């Protein structure tokens, strides 16, 4: 059986698609978790600590060198990292469950 040159890109795409489905994507895991299991934007540090307990690590603050640059504090929990501007949540990022999971790199310490 002859394979035309035009069919080669399609065959290559199907081969890649088959291997990608075996990997676990961080975004897929996060989409299946209830949103209530993460801190909400705008919550204070005290509210986050009251609900989720003390963080596993409080990383050194970043920024604040100029008045236009707010200081960003980061708290690492086993499942997620919380980013605060001043004392309010501005973002929450899910951490990888395993090294095989594909997702964001760990926070810079």
C-alpha positions in Angstrom: 0.0 0.0 0.0 1.4 3.4 -1.0 1.1 6.4 1.3 0.8 9.7 -0.4 3.1 12.6 0.8 -0.1 14.6 1.6 -1.2 12.0 4.1 2.1 12.1 6.1 1.2 15.2 8.2 -2.1 13.6 9.1 -0.4 10.4 10.2 2.2 12.3 12.2 -0.6 14.3 13.9 -2.5 11.2 14.8 0.6 9.6 16.3 1.3 12.6 18.5 -2.4 12.8 19.6 -2.2 9.2 20.8 0.8 9.9 23.0 -0.6 13.1 24.4 -3.8 11.5 25.7 -1.8 9.3 28.2 -0.4 12.3 30.0 -2.2 14.0 32.9 -2.7 17.8 32.4 -2.8 20.0 35.5 -5.6 22.1 33.9 -7.8 18.9 33.6 -7.4 18.1 37.3 -8.1 21.6 38.3 -11.3 21.8 36.2 -12.7 18.7 38.0 -11.9 20.1 41.5 -14.6 22.2 43.2 -13.7 25.9 43.1 -14.6 26.2 46.8 -11.5 24.3 47.6 -9.3 27.3 46.7 -9.0 30.8 48.2 -11.0 33.4 46.4 -9.7 36.7 44.9 -10.1 39.5 47.4 -9.9 37.4 50.5 -7.6 38.7 53.2 -4.6 36.8 54.6 -6.4 36.3 57.8 -9.4 34.8 56.0 -7.2 32.4 54.0 -5.3 31.3 57.1 -8.6 30.8 59.1 -10.0 28.6 56.3 -7.0 26.7 55.1 -4.7 26.9 58.1 -1.1 28.0 58.2 0.8 27.7 54.9 3.5 25.1 54.5 5.8 27.9 53.5 5.7 31.7 53.5 8.0 32.8 50.7 10.0 36.0 50.8 8.0 39.0 49.4 8.9 40.2 45.9 8.5 43.7 44.5 8.0 47.0 46.3 11.2 48.6 45.1 9.2 51.6 43.9 6.0 53.0 45.0 4.3 51.9 41.7 5.4 48.3 42.3 3.3 46.6 45.0 4.8 44.0 47.3 3.7 40.5 46.4 3.6 37.9 49.2 3.3 34.2 48.4 2.1 31.4 50.6 2.6 27.8 49.5 0.2 25.1 50.5 0.5 21.5 49.4 -2.2 21.8 46.7 -1.8 25.4 45.6 0.2 28.7 46.0 -1.6 31.9 47.0 -0.4 35.3 45.7 -1.2 38.4 47.8 -0.9 42.1 46.9 -0.6 43.8 50.3 -2.9 41.5 52.3 -5.5 40.5 49.6 -5.5 37.5 47.4 -4.9 38.4 43.7 -4.3 34.9 42.3 -4.2 31.2 43.3 -2.2 28.7 41.3 -2.6 24.9 41.6 0.6 22.9 42.3 1.5 19.8 40.4 0.3 16.6 42.1 3.1 14.5 40.7 6.2 15.1 38.6 4.5 13.4 35.7 1.7 16.0 35.6 2.1 18.7 33.0 1.6 22.2 34.3 3.3 25.4 35.5 6.8 25.2 37.0 7.2 25.5 40.7 7.4 28.9 42.3 10.8 30.7 42.2 12.1 30.8 45.8 
